[in-house]
């Protein structure tokens, strides 16, 4: 038994979990379940009639449908989701809609529940119980959190795409298209809510990862540029210098504060003698 919002609710019980994918225009027809259906959308744009409401789902959206509630999925782009069937009271304090965070916390739990349900091991029952308890807690926490506006969710979804694909040459026009908004609309949302542009936000993600590689690895700068979405070493260097005031090489230091050598050892000139100890 667990207590939430002053009411006692029976503990949710997992009935099943799986994956569903559909091509563009391949709708899932109206249907209802005798249990809760919790769906995490990982790809695509979907319109979802649920009872008397209609929701638009994009990657990172979690839609929760109570028992005996008619619902459907209208595929606008083709989509993929993770679904979980749960036995819980119709009045269980879950939201009807919530969104994942930039750490993909809910995606991790949904994926793990699907994995432990479709490929069970001897200890899967125990792990499924723990995972469902975590999901229940996070969803009840989401229900108690003030709802975000559509613009706030749009910006959060864009930021999630930046984190996922910053190294792939991602373009803002592509992000806008996936979120079903114009580039100008996306820019306006970022300007109002983040006081910056989508391009600057994407570059900030790239720079953060690039600086981590530069400071904490011996990777050649070309490899760092390739891993973080920069066109070239000069492109990387320009952004690093603008942000830190120093070129990448100056940021590579050892634990004792000495500059780390980033290239091969320097060979002495032909005919020269190596320095002697004490000189």
Secondary structure, DSSP 8 states (H G I E B T S, - for coil): -EEETTEEE---EEEEEEEEEE-TT--EEEE--SSEEEEEEEES-EEEEETTEEEEE-TTEEEEE-TT--EEEEESS-EEEEEEEEE--TT-S--SEEE--TT-HHHHHHHHHHHHHHS--TTHHHHHHHHHHHHHHHHHHHHHS----HHHHHHHHHHHHHHHHGGGT--HHHHHHHHTS-HHHHHHHHHHHTSS-HHHHHHHHHHHHHHHHHHH----HHHHHHHHT-SSHHHHHHHHHHHHSS-GGGG-B-TTS-B---S------TT-----TT-
